[in-house]
Structure formats: C-alpha cells, structure tokens
Amino acid sequence: MKLIPFENTWPYEKMGDDIYIEDCPYCDADNVLTYMKPADLENAMDEIKTPLVMPCCHTKMTIVQADNDYFWTTEPLRKRGSK
C-alpha cells in the first residue's frame, strides 16, 4: 500500500464499544460520539476502506486504514506542520 501522509490522519479514542473523536476535523465540534461500530473499526484496521459520516456535520470521512490511535484517510485533515 502507498504511504499515507500524516496530514491524512485524525486521532480517535475507543471507550468500550464507543468510538469518539475529540474534535471534528470538518466543523470543530467537541467530543463527537461517532456511529462507528466495533466491526467497522476492525475493517479499517484490516485496511478495508470504511466510510464514517460525522454525526455533527454529516461530512463523510473515508478511512483507508486505522491503528490503535489514528484513522488514516483519503484526504488531508490537518494543515501542514500542525499536530
């Protein structure tokens, strides 16, 4: 698989079966509880493209892979040089 730039990542937190994003990369909403199910996260960890519609602004993020801390997406979500 082609190397995905860090600008295309976004951190997430897993609490039980719930997946949270601290800040929405699209609308800046705080502490967003996503609709992502554990099976969807497993798919993303297995490098299966997984769509995630943000419940706060209804923008679709396409996750191409996930690790224990980050979603790796098809689009830049960060400004170059930011955390």
PDB file with one MODEL, atoms N, CA, C and O in Angstrom:
MODEL        1
ATOM      1  N   MET A   1       0.841  -1.192   0.000  1.00  0.00           N
ATOM      2  CA  MET A   1       0.000   0.000   0.000  1.00  0.00           C
ATOM      3  C   MET A   1       0.879   1.247   0.000  1.00  0.00           C
ATOM      4  O   MET A   1       1.935   1.282   0.632  1.00  0.00           O
ATOM      5  N   LYS A   2       0.431   2.251  -0.708  1.00  0.00           N
ATOM      6  CA  LYS A   2       1.137   3.518  -0.797  1.00  0.00           C
ATOM      7  C   LYS A   2       1.184   4.189   0.586  1.00  0.00           C
ATOM      8  O   LYS A   2       0.227   4.105   1.355  1.00  0.00           O
ATOM      9  N   LEU A   3       2.298   4.848   0.889  1.00  0.00           N
ATOM     10  CA  LEU A   3       2.453   5.534   2.169  1.00  0.00           C
ATOM     11  C   LEU A   3       1.464   6.694   2.256  1.00  0.00           C
ATOM     12  O   LEU A   3       1.381   7.513   1.341  1.00  0.00           O
ATOM     13  N   ILE A   4       0.727   6.762   3.342  1.00  0.00           N
ATOM     14  CA  ILE A   4      -0.267   7.816   3.552  1.00  0.00           C
ATOM     15  C   ILE A   4       0.389   8.921   4.369  1.00  0.00           C
ATOM     16  O   ILE A   4       0.969   8.635   5.417  1.00  0.00           O
ATOM     17  N   PRO A   5       0.318  10.187   3.922  1.00  0.00           N
ATOM     18  CA  PRO A   5       0.947  11.274   4.675  1.00  0.00           C
ATOM     19  C   PRO A   5       0.241  11.524   6.010  1.00  0.00           C
ATOM     20  O   PRO A   5      -0.957  11.281   6.150  1.00  0.00           O
ATOM     21  N   PHE A   6       1.008  12.014   6.981  1.00  0.00           N
ATOM     22  CA  PHE A   6       0.456  12.263   8.313  1.00  0.00           C
ATOM     23  C   PHE A   6      -0.670  13.292   8.290  1.00  0.00           C
ATOM     24  O   PHE A   6      -1.534  13.277   9.167  1.00  0.00           O
ATOM     25  N   GLU A   7      -0.675  14.181   7.305  1.00  0.00           N
ATOM     26  CA  GLU A   7      -1.755  15.173   7.170  1.00  0.00           C
ATOM     27  C   GLU A   7      -3.106  14.497   6.971  1.00  0.00           C
ATOM     28  O   GLU A   7      -4.148  15.109   7.203  1.00  0.00           O
ATOM     29  N   ASN A   8      -3.092  13.238   6.541  1.00  0.00           N
ATOM     30  CA  ASN A   8      -4.331  12.485   6.291  1.00  0.00           C
ATOM     31  C   ASN A   8      -4.747  11.641   7.498  1.00  0.00           C
ATOM     32  O   ASN A   8      -5.500  10.679   7.350  1.00  0.00           O
ATOM     33  N   THR A   9      -4.271  11.989   8.669  1.00  0.00           N
ATOM     34  CA  THR A   9      -4.641  11.227   9.870  1.00  0.00           C
ATOM     35  C   THR A   9      -5.505  12.066  10.796  1.00  0.00           C
ATOM     36  O   THR A   9      -5.492  13.296  10.763  1.00  0.00           O
ATOM     37  N   TRP A  10      -6.259  11.348  11.625  1.00  0.00           N
ATOM     38  CA  TRP A  10      -7.045  12.016  12.667  1.00  0.00           C
ATOM     39  C   TRP A  10      -7.132  11.071  13.865  1.00  0.00           C
ATOM     40  O   TRP A  10      -7.449   9.893  13.700  1.00  0.00           O
ATOM     41  N   PRO A  11      -6.850  11.584  15.084  1.00  0.00           N
ATOM     42  CA  PRO A  11      -6.883  10.717  16.270  1.00  0.00           C
ATOM     43  C   PRO A  11      -8.312  10.379  16.700  1.00  0.00           C
ATOM     44  O   PRO A  11      -9.251  11.143  16.480  1.00  0.00           O
ATOM     45  N   TYR A  12      -8.435   9.221  17.313  1.00  0.00           N
ATOM     46  CA  TYR A  12      -9.726   8.799  17.860  1.00  0.00           C
ATOM     47  C   TYR A  12      -9.474   8.102  19.193  1.00  0.00           C
ATOM     48  O   TYR A  12      -8.349   7.710  19.501  1.00  0.00           O
ATOM     49  N   GLU A  13     -10.527   7.958  19.968  1.00  0.00           N
ATOM     50  CA  GLU A  13     -10.469   7.244  21.247  1.00  0.00           C
ATOM     51  C   GLU A  13     -11.540   6.167  21.253  1.00  0.00           C
ATOM     52  O   GLU A  13     -12.651   6.385  20.769  1.00  0.00           O
ATOM     53  N   LYS A  14     -11.212   5.024  21.792  1.00  0.00           N
ATOM     54  CA  LYS A  14     -12.189   3.943  21.935  1.00  0.00           C
ATOM     55  C   LYS A  14     -12.466   3.759  23.424  1.00  0.00           C
ATOM     56  O   LYS A  14     -11.543   3.571  24.217  1.00  0.00           O
ATOM     57  N   MET A  15     -13.736   3.813  23.793  1.00  0.00           N
ATOM     58  CA  MET A  15     -14.163   3.588  25.172  1.00  0.00           C
ATOM     59  C   MET A  15     -15.252   2.532  25.132  1.00  0.00           C
ATOM     60  O   MET A  15     -16.383   2.812  24.734  1.00  0.00           O
ATOM     61  N   GLY A  16     -14.912   1.316  25.545  1.00  0.00           N
ATOM     62  CA  GLY A  16     -15.848   0.204  25.411  1.00  0.00           C
ATOM     63  C   GLY A  16     -16.073  -0.048  23.936  1.00  0.00           C
ATOM     64  O   GLY A  16     -15.118  -0.247  23.185  1.00  0.00           O
ATOM     65  N   ASP A  17     -17.329  -0.043  23.514  1.00  0.00           N
ATOM     66  CA  ASP A  17     -17.650  -0.218  22.100  1.00  0.00           C
ATOM     67  C   ASP A  17     -17.864   1.116  21.383  1.00  0.00           C
ATOM     68  O   ASP A  17     -18.202   1.132  20.200  1.00  0.00           O
ATOM     69  N   ASP A  18     -17.671   2.229  22.084  1.00  0.00           N
ATOM     70  CA  ASP A  18     -17.897   3.555  21.503  1.00  0.00           C
ATOM     71  C   ASP A  18     -16.596   4.134  20.952  1.00  0.00           C
ATOM     72  O   ASP A  18     -15.531   3.986  21.551  1.00  0.00           O
ATOM     73  N   ILE A  19     -16.704   4.797  19.799  1.00  0.00           N
ATOM     74  CA  ILE A  19     -15.573   5.458  19.163  1.00  0.00           C
ATOM     75  C   ILE A  19     -15.842   6.965  19.204  1.00  0.00           C
ATOM     76  O   ILE A  19     -16.853   7.437  18.684  1.00  0.00           O
ATOM     77  N   TYR A  20     -14.928   7.713  19.824  1.00  0.00           N
ATOM     78  CA  TYR A  20     -15.048   9.161  19.951  1.00  0.00           C
ATOM     79  C   TYR A  20     -13.955   9.853  19.156  1.00  0.00           C
ATOM     80  O   TYR A  20     -12.853   9.329  18.997  1.00  0.00           O
ATOM     81  N   ILE A  21     -14.276  11.033  18.663  1.00  0.00           N
ATOM     82  CA  ILE A  21     -13.283  11.931  18.082  1.00  0.00           C
ATOM     83  C   ILE A  21     -13.331  13.196  18.913  1.00  0.00           C
ATOM     84  O   ILE A  21     -14.390  13.800  19.086  1.00  0.00           O
ATOM     85  N   GLU A  22     -12.167  13.598  19.431  1.00  0.00           N
ATOM     86  CA  GLU A  22     -12.124  14.749  20.336  1.00  0.00           C
ATOM     87  C   GLU A  22     -12.605  16.026  19.662  1.00  0.00           C
ATOM     88  O   GLU A  22     -13.398  16.772  20.237  1.00  0.00           O
ATOM     89  N   ASP A  23     -12.129  16.283  18.444  1.00  0.00           N
ATOM     90  CA  ASP A  23     -12.533  17.470  17.686  1.00  0.00           C
ATOM     91  C   ASP A  23     -12.815  17.054  16.251  1.00  0.00           C
ATOM     92  O   ASP A  23     -11.981  16.404  15.620  1.00  0.00           O
ATOM     93  N   CYS A  24     -13.963  17.416  15.735  1.00  0.00           N
ATOM     94  CA  CYS A  24     -14.297  17.099  14.353  1.00  0.00           C
ATOM     95  C   CYS A  24     -13.362  17.887  13.430  1.00  0.00           C
ATOM     96  O   CYS A  24     -13.219  19.099  13.594  1.00  0.00           O
ATOM     97  N   PRO A  25     -12.722  17.216  12.460  1.00  0.00           N
ATOM     98  CA  PRO A  25     -11.824  17.931  11.562  1.00  0.00           C
ATOM     99  C   PRO A  25     -12.556  18.845  10.570  1.00  0.00           C
ATOM    100  O   PRO A  25     -11.924  19.667   9.907  1.00  0.00           O
ATOM    101  N   TYR A  26     -13.870  18.708  10.466  1.00  0.00           N
ATOM    102  CA  TYR A  26     -14.648  19.479   9.498  1.00  0.00           C
ATOM    103  C   TYR A  26     -15.356  20.679  10.123  1.00  0.00           C
ATOM    104  O   TYR A  26     -15.347  21.771   9.555  1.00  0.00           O
ATOM    105  N   CYS A  27     -15.973  20.479  11.297  1.00  0.00           N
ATOM    106  CA  CYS A  27     -16.760  21.576  11.890  1.00  0.00           C
ATOM    107  C   CYS A  27     -16.273  21.981  13.287  1.00  0.00           C
ATOM    108  O   CYS A  27     -16.850  22.874  13.906  1.00  0.00           O
ATOM    109  N   ASP A  28     -15.228  21.338  13.778  1.00  0.00           N
ATOM    110  CA  ASP A  28     -14.629  21.642  15.090  1.00  0.00           C
ATOM    111  C   ASP A  28     -15.531  21.322  16.284  1.00  0.00           C
ATOM    112  O   ASP A  28     -15.283  21.826  17.379  1.00  0.00           O
ATOM    113  N   ALA A  29     -16.561  20.508  16.108  1.00  0.00           N
ATOM    114  CA  ALA A  29     -17.387  20.091  17.244  1.00  0.00           C
ATOM    115  C   ALA A  29     -16.513  19.294  18.222  1.00  0.00           C
ATOM    116  O   ALA A  29     -15.593  18.589  17.806  1.00  0.00           O
ATOM    117  N   ASP A  30     -16.802  19.408  19.502  1.00  0.00           N
ATOM    118  CA  ASP A  30     -16.020  18.744  20.546  1.00  0.00           C
ATOM    119  C   ASP A  30     -16.644  17.421  20.952  1.00  0.00           C
ATOM    120  O   ASP A  30     -17.863  17.255  20.927  1.00  0.00           O
ATOM    121  N   ASN A  31     -15.773  16.469  21.331  1.00  0.00           N
ATOM    122  CA  ASN A  31     -16.184  15.176  21.894  1.00  0.00           C
ATOM    123  C   ASN A  31     -17.311  14.521  21.103  1.00  0.00           C
ATOM    124  O   ASN A  31     -18.413  14.325  21.616  1.00  0.00           O
ATOM    125  N   VAL A  32     -17.027  14.191  19.867  1.00  0.00           N
ATOM    126  CA  VAL A  32     -18.029  13.629  18.952  1.00  0.00           C
ATOM    127  C   VAL A  32     -18.092  12.109  19.129  1.00  0.00           C
ATOM    128  O   VAL A  32     -17.099  11.408  18.931  1.00  0.00           O
ATOM    129  N   LEU A  33     -19.259  11.619  19.499  1.00  0.00           N
ATOM    130  CA  LEU A  33     -19.506  10.180  19.554  1.00  0.00           C
ATOM    131  C   LEU A  33     -19.924   9.757  18.155  1.00  0.00           C
ATOM    132  O   LEU A  33     -20.974  10.173  17.664  1.00  0.00           O
ATOM    133  N   THR A  34     -19.103   8.928  17.509  1.00  0.00           N
ATOM    134  CA  THR A  34     -19.396   8.514  16.135  1.00  0.00           C
ATOM    135  C   THR A  34     -20.390   7.355  16.135  1.00  0.00           C
ATOM    136  O   THR A  34     -20.686   6.760  17.171  1.00  0.00           O
ATOM    137  N   TYR A  35     -20.892   7.059  14.945  1.00  0.00           N
ATOM    138  CA  TYR A  35     -21.787   5.918  14.769  1.00  0.00           C
ATOM    139  C   TYR A  35     -21.006   4.647  14.438  1.00  0.00           C
ATOM    140  O   TYR A  35     -21.602   3.610  14.148  1.00  0.00           O
ATOM    141  N   MET A  36     -19.672   4.726  14.480  1.00  0.00           N
ATOM    142  CA  MET A  36     -18.840   3.591  14.095  1.00  0.00           C
ATOM    143  C   MET A  36     -19.032   2.426  15.062  1.00  0.00           C
ATOM    144  O   MET A  36     -19.026   2.602  16.280  1.00  0.00           O
ATOM    145  N   LYS A  37     -19.198   1.256  14.503  1.00  0.00           N
ATOM    146  CA  LYS A  37     -19.353   0.022  15.278  1.00  0.00           C
ATOM    147  C   LYS A  37     -17.997  -0.679  15.387  1.00  0.00           C
ATOM    148  O   LYS A  37     -17.114  -0.434  14.565  1.00  0.00           O
ATOM    149  N   PRO A  38     -17.817  -1.545  16.385  1.00  0.00           N
ATOM    150  CA  PRO A  38     -16.548  -2.280  16.513  1.00  0.00           C
ATOM    151  C   PRO A  38     -16.173  -3.047  15.238  1.00  0.00           C
ATOM    152  O   PRO A  38     -14.990  -3.134  14.906  1.00  0.00           O
ATOM    153  N   ALA A  39     -17.145  -3.598  14.526  1.00  0.00           N
ATOM    154  CA  ALA A  39     -16.853  -4.317  13.279  1.00  0.00           C
ATOM    155  C   ALA A  39     -16.296  -3.369  12.215  1.00  0.00           C
ATOM    156  O   ALA A  39     -15.422  -3.756  11.439  1.00  0.00           O
ATOM    157  N   ASP A  40     -16.796  -2.129  12.172  1.00  0.00           N
ATOM    158  CA  ASP A  40     -16.289  -1.141  11.218  1.00  0.00           C
ATOM    159  C   ASP A  40     -14.836  -0.790  11.541  1.00  0.00           C
ATOM    160  O   ASP A  40     -14.013  -0.653  10.637  1.00  0.00           O
ATOM    161  N   LEU A  41     -14.526  -0.648  12.821  1.00  0.00           N
ATOM    162  CA  LEU A  41     -13.150  -0.358  13.226  1.00  0.00           C
ATOM    163  C   LEU A  41     -12.233  -1.516  12.860  1.00  0.00           C
ATOM    164  O   LEU A  41     -11.111  -1.302  12.401  1.00  0.00           O
ATOM    165  N   GLU A  42     -12.705  -2.738  13.061  1.00  0.00           N
ATOM    166  CA  GLU A  42     -11.922  -3.919  12.662  1.00  0.00           C
ATOM    167  C   GLU A  42     -11.636  -3.906  11.164  1.00  0.00           C
ATOM    168  O   GLU A  42     -10.519  -4.201  10.737  1.00  0.00           O
ATOM    169  N   ASN A  43     -12.656  -3.561  10.362  1.00  0.00           N
ATOM    170  CA  ASN A  43     -12.458  -3.462   8.920  1.00  0.00           C
ATOM    171  C   ASN A  43     -11.379  -2.435   8.584  1.00  0.00           C
ATOM    172  O   ASN A  43     -10.500  -2.698   7.763  1.00  0.00           O
ATOM    173  N   ALA A  44     -11.448  -1.273   9.218  1.00  0.00           N
ATOM    174  CA  ALA A  44     -10.456  -0.227   8.971  1.00  0.00           C
ATOM    175  C   ALA A  44      -9.061  -0.696   9.383  1.00  0.00           C
ATOM    176  O   ALA A  44      -8.081  -0.392   8.704  1.00  0.00           O
ATOM    177  N   MET A  45      -8.967  -1.430  10.484  1.00  0.00           N
ATOM    178  CA  MET A  45      -7.670  -1.954  10.925  1.00  0.00           C
ATOM    179  C   MET A  45      -7.141  -3.016   9.960  1.00  0.00           C
ATOM    180  O   MET A  45      -5.934  -3.242   9.875  1.00  0.00           O
ATOM    181  N   ASP A  46      -8.052  -3.664   9.238  1.00  0.00           N
ATOM    182  CA  ASP A  46      -7.668  -4.649   8.224  1.00  0.00           C
ATOM    183  C   ASP A  46      -7.465  -3.997   6.855  1.00  0.00           C
ATOM    184  O   ASP A  46      -7.372  -4.693   5.844  1.00  0.00           O
ATOM    185  N   GLU A  47      -7.395  -2.662   6.822  1.00  0.00           N
ATOM    186  CA  GLU A  47      -7.155  -1.875   5.609  1.00  0.00           C
ATOM    187  C   GLU A  47      -8.266  -2.021   4.573  1.00  0.00           C
ATOM    188  O   GLU A  47      -8.008  -2.032   3.369  1.00  0.00           O
ATOM    189  N   ILE A  48      -9.500  -2.134   5.054  1.00  0.00           N
ATOM    190  CA  ILE A  48     -10.680  -2.129   4.191  1.00  0.00           C
ATOM    191  C   ILE A  48     -11.260  -0.721   4.257  1.00  0.00           C
ATOM    192  O   ILE A  48     -11.545  -0.223   5.346  1.00  0.00           O
ATOM    193  N   LYS A  49     -11.439  -0.070   3.100  1.00  0.00           N
ATOM    194  CA  LYS A  49     -11.984   1.287   3.102  1.00  0.00           C
ATOM    195  C   LYS A  49     -13.301   1.312   3.860  1.00  0.00           C
ATOM    196  O   LYS A  49     -14.206   0.520   3.598  1.00  0.00           O
ATOM    197  N   THR A  50     -13.388   2.246   4.813  1.00  0.00           N
ATOM    198  CA  THR A  50     -14.538   2.326   5.699  1.00  0.00           C
ATOM    199  C   THR A  50     -15.059   3.756   5.737  1.00  0.00           C
ATOM    200  O   THR A  50     -14.328   4.654   6.156  1.00  0.00           O
ATOM    201  N   PRO A  51     -16.288   3.996   5.315  1.00  0.00           N
ATOM    202  CA  PRO A  51     -16.838   5.354   5.407  1.00  0.00           C
ATOM    203  C   PRO A  51     -17.277   5.658   6.836  1.00  0.00           C
ATOM    204  O   PRO A  51     -17.767   4.786   7.554  1.00  0.00           O
ATOM    205  N   LEU A  52     -17.093   6.904   7.227  1.00  0.00           N
ATOM    206  CA  LEU A  52     -17.568   7.367   8.532  1.00  0.00           C
ATOM    207  C   LEU A  52     -18.231   8.720   8.322  1.00  0.00           C
ATOM    208  O   LEU A  52     -17.568   9.693   7.965  1.00  0.00           O
ATOM    209  N   VAL A  53     -19.546   8.781   8.545  1.00  0.00           N
ATOM    210  CA  VAL A  53     -20.278  10.040   8.443  1.00  0.00           C
ATOM    211  C   VAL A  53     -20.280  10.665   9.828  1.00  0.00           C
ATOM    212  O   VAL A  53     -20.744  10.069  10.800  1.00  0.00           O
ATOM    213  N   MET A  54     -19.749  11.881   9.895  1.00  0.00           N
ATOM    214  CA  MET A  54     -19.672  12.572  11.184  1.00  0.00           C
ATOM    215  C   MET A  54     -21.079  13.010  11.602  1.00  0.00           C
ATOM    216  O   MET A  54     -21.759  13.693  10.836  1.00  0.00           O
ATOM    217  N   PRO A  55     -21.525  12.632  12.795  1.00  0.00           N
ATOM    218  CA  PRO A  55     -22.885  12.960  13.218  1.00  0.00           C
ATOM    219  C   PRO A  55     -23.100  14.453  13.456  1.00  0.00           C
ATOM    220  O   PRO A  55     -24.238  14.922  13.431  1.00  0.00           O
ATOM    221  N   CYS A  56     -22.032  15.198  13.686  1.00  0.00           N
ATOM    222  CA  CYS A  56     -22.157  16.626  13.989  1.00  0.00           C
ATOM    223  C   CYS A  56     -22.435  17.475  12.750  1.00  0.00           C
ATOM    224  O   CYS A  56     -23.210  18.429  12.819  1.00  0.00           O
ATOM    225  N   CYS A  57     -21.804  17.136  11.605  1.00  0.00           N
ATOM    226  CA  CYS A  57     -21.943  17.969  10.406  1.00  0.00           C
ATOM    227  C   CYS A  57     -22.293  17.162   9.153  1.00  0.00           C
ATOM    228  O   CYS A  57     -22.459  17.730   8.074  1.00  0.00           O
ATOM    229  N   HIS A  58     -22.405  15.840   9.295  1.00  0.00           N
ATOM    230  CA  HIS A  58     -22.791  14.930   8.211  1.00  0.00           C
ATOM    231  C   HIS A  58     -21.775  14.863   7.059  1.00  0.00           C
ATOM    232  O   HIS A  58     -22.117  14.483   5.940  1.00  0.00           O
ATOM    233  N   THR A  59     -20.529  15.235   7.352  1.00  0.00           N
ATOM    234  CA  THR A  59     -19.465  15.127   6.353  1.00  0.00           C
ATOM    235  C   THR A  59     -18.910  13.711   6.396  1.00  0.00           C
ATOM    236  O   THR A  59     -18.723  13.135   7.468  1.00  0.00           O
ATOM    237  N   LYS A  60     -18.647  13.153   5.205  1.00  0.00           N
ATOM    238  CA  LYS A  60     -18.160  11.775   5.123  1.00  0.00           C
ATOM    239  C   LYS A  60     -16.636  11.739   5.072  1.00  0.00           C
ATOM    240  O   LYS A  60     -16.007  12.397   4.243  1.00  0.00           O
ATOM    241  N   MET A  61     -16.065  10.961   5.973  1.00  0.00           N
ATOM    242  CA  MET A  61     -14.636  10.686   6.011  1.00  0.00           C
ATOM    243  C   MET A  61     -14.454   9.266   5.483  1.00  0.00           C
ATOM    244  O   MET A  61     -15.180   8.358   5.887  1.00  0.00           O
ATOM    245  N   THR A  62     -13.493   9.068   4.585  1.00  0.00           N
ATOM    246  CA  THR A  62     -13.213   7.722   4.099  1.00  0.00           C
ATOM    247  C   THR A  62     -11.905   7.258   4.730  1.00  0.00           C
ATOM    248  O   THR A  62     -10.836   7.799   4.451  1.00  0.00           O
ATOM    249  N   ILE A  63     -12.013   6.246   5.584  1.00  0.00           N
ATOM    250  CA  ILE A  63     -10.862   5.712   6.299  1.00  0.00           C
ATOM    251  C   ILE A  63     -10.275   4.573   5.476  1.00  0.00           C
ATOM    252  O   ILE A  63     -10.982   3.627   5.129  1.00  0.00           O
ATOM    253  N   VAL A  64      -8.980   4.660   5.160  1.00  0.00           N
ATOM    254  CA  VAL A  64      -8.351   3.591   4.387  1.00  0.00           C
ATOM    255  C   VAL A  64      -7.631   2.593   5.282  1.00  0.00           C
ATOM    256  O   VAL A  64      -7.401   1.448   4.894  1.00  0.00           O
ATOM    257  N   GLN A  65      -7.276   3.043   6.488  1.00  0.00           N
ATOM    258  CA  GLN A  65      -6.743   2.126   7.483  1.00  0.00           C
ATOM    259  C   GLN A  65      -6.797   2.805   8.842  1.00  0.00           C
ATOM    260  O   GLN A  65      -6.959   4.021   8.939  1.00  0.00           O
ATOM    261  N   ALA A  66      -6.660   2.008   9.881  1.00  0.00           N
ATOM    262  CA  ALA A  66      -6.664   2.532  11.245  1.00  0.00           C
ATOM    263  C   ALA A  66      -5.624   1.774  12.047  1.00  0.00           C
ATOM    264  O   ALA A  66      -5.313   0.615  11.770  1.00  0.00           O
ATOM    265  N   ASP A  67      -5.093   2.463  13.052  1.00  0.00           N
ATOM    266  CA  ASP A  67      -4.257   1.781  14.038  1.00  0.00           C
ATOM    267  C   ASP A  67      -4.927   2.019  15.390  1.00  0.00           C
ATOM    268  O   ASP A  67      -6.102   2.384  15.435  1.00  0.00           O
ATOM    269  N   ASN A  68      -4.217   1.824  16.468  1.00  0.00           N
ATOM    270  CA  ASN A  68      -4.836   1.972  17.794  1.00  0.00           C
ATOM    271  C   ASN A  68      -5.083   3.419  18.192  1.00  0.00           C
ATOM    272  O   ASN A  68      -5.761   3.676  19.187  1.00  0.00           O
ATOM    273  N   ASP A  69      -4.543   4.373  17.431  1.00  0.00           N
ATOM    274  CA  ASP A  69      -4.666   5.784  17.794  1.00  0.00           C
ATOM    275  C   ASP A  69      -5.253   6.677  16.705  1.00  0.00           C
ATOM    276  O   ASP A  69      -5.895   7.683  17.009  1.00  0.00           O
ATOM    277  N   TYR A  70      -5.037   6.317  15.435  1.00  0.00           N
ATOM    278  CA  TYR A  70      -5.377   7.210  14.326  1.00  0.00           C
ATOM    279  C   TYR A  70      -6.190   6.517  13.246  1.00  0.00           C
ATOM    280  O   TYR A  70      -6.059   5.319  12.995  1.00  0.00           O
ATOM    281  N   PHE A  71      -7.046   7.336  12.610  1.00  0.00           N
ATOM    282  CA  PHE A  71      -7.649   6.963  11.344  1.00  0.00           C
ATOM    283  C   PHE A  71      -6.748   7.535  10.261  1.00  0.00           C
ATOM    284  O   PHE A  71      -6.303   8.678  10.363  1.00  0.00           O
ATOM    285  N   TRP A  72      -6.474   6.749   9.223  1.00  0.00           N
ATOM    286  CA  TRP A  72      -5.693   7.190   8.065  1.00  0.00           C
ATOM    287  C   TRP A  72      -6.691   7.320   6.929  1.00  0.00           C
ATOM    288  O   TRP A  72      -7.332   6.337   6.559  1.00  0.00           O
ATOM    289  N   THR A  73      -6.836   8.513   6.369  1.00  0.00           N
ATOM    290  CA  THR A  73      -7.921   8.808   5.443  1.00  0.00           C
ATOM    291  C   THR A  73      -7.439   9.110   4.023  1.00  0.00           C
ATOM    292  O   THR A  73      -6.239   9.173   3.754  1.00  0.00           O
ATOM    293  N   THR A  74      -8.406   9.293   3.125  1.00  0.00           N
ATOM    294  CA  THR A  74      -8.102   9.584   1.723  1.00  0.00           C
ATOM    295  C   THR A  74      -7.847  11.060   1.466  1.00  0.00           C
ATOM    296  O   THR A  74      -7.477  11.437   0.354  1.00  0.00           O
ATOM    297  N   GLU A  75      -8.040  11.904   2.478  1.00  0.00           N
ATOM    298  CA  GLU A  75      -7.894  13.350   2.277  1.00  0.00           C
ATOM    299  C   GLU A  75      -7.111  13.983   3.420  1.00  0.00           C
ATOM    300  O   GLU A  75      -7.108  13.460   4.534  1.00  0.00           O
ATOM    301  N   PRO A  76      -6.443  15.110   3.151  1.00  0.00           N
ATOM    302  CA  PRO A  76      -5.753  15.816   4.230  1.00  0.00           C
ATOM    303  C   PRO A  76      -6.771  16.392   5.220  1.00  0.00           C
ATOM    304  O   PRO A  76      -7.732  17.056   4.832  1.00  0.00           O
ATOM    305  N   LEU A  77      -6.536  16.121   6.495  1.00  0.00           N
ATOM    306  CA  LEU A  77      -7.415  16.645   7.547  1.00  0.00           C
ATOM    307  C   LEU A  77      -6.693  17.670   8.419  1.00  0.00           C
ATOM    308  O   LEU A  77      -7.323  18.387   9.197  1.00  0.00           O
ATOM    309  N   ARG A  78      -5.390  17.734   8.286  1.00  0.00           N
ATOM    310  CA  ARG A  78      -4.575  18.667   9.084  1.00  0.00           C
ATOM    311  C   ARG A  78      -3.873  19.640   8.157  1.00  0.00           C
ATOM    312  O   ARG A  78      -3.617  19.352   6.988  1.00  0.00           O
ATOM    313  N   LYS A  79      -3.571  20.796   8.716  1.00  0.00           N
ATOM    314  CA  LYS A  79      -2.725  21.734   7.998  1.00  0.00           C
ATOM    315  C   LYS A  79      -1.285  21.278   8.166  1.00  0.00           C
ATOM    316  O   LYS A  79      -0.906  20.788   9.230  1.00  0.00           O
ATOM    317  N   ARG A  80      -0.490  21.435   7.132  1.00  0.00           N
ATOM    318  CA  ARG A  80       0.914  21.051   7.194  1.00  0.00           C
ATOM    319  C   ARG A  80       1.586  21.736   8.369  1.00  0.00           C
ATOM    320  O   ARG A  80       1.451  22.942   8.572  1.00  0.00           O
ATOM    321  N   GLY A  81       2.328  20.920   9.154  1.00  0.00           N
ATOM    322  CA  GLY A  81       3.072  21.464  10.284  1.00  0.00           C
ATOM    323  C   GLY A  81       2.276  21.510  11.584  1.00  0.00           C
ATOM    324  O   GLY A  81       2.848  21.824  12.627  1.00  0.00           O
ATOM    325  N   SER A  82       0.974  21.208  11.562  1.00  0.00           N
ATOM    326  CA  SER A  82       0.202  21.189  12.816  1.00  0.00           C
ATOM    327  C   SER A  82       0.276  19.804  13.426  1.00  0.00           C
ATOM    328  O   SER A  82       0.723  18.854  12.783  1.00  0.00           O
ATOM    329  N   LYS A  83      -0.165  19.693  14.671  1.00  0.00           N
ATOM    330  CA  LYS A  83      -0.122  18.419  15.370  1.00  0.00           C
ATOM    331  C   LYS A  83      -1.093  17.442  14.776  1.00  0.00           C
ATOM    332  O   LYS A  83      -1.191  16.308  15.244  1.00  0.00           O
TER     333      LYS A  83
ENDMDL
END
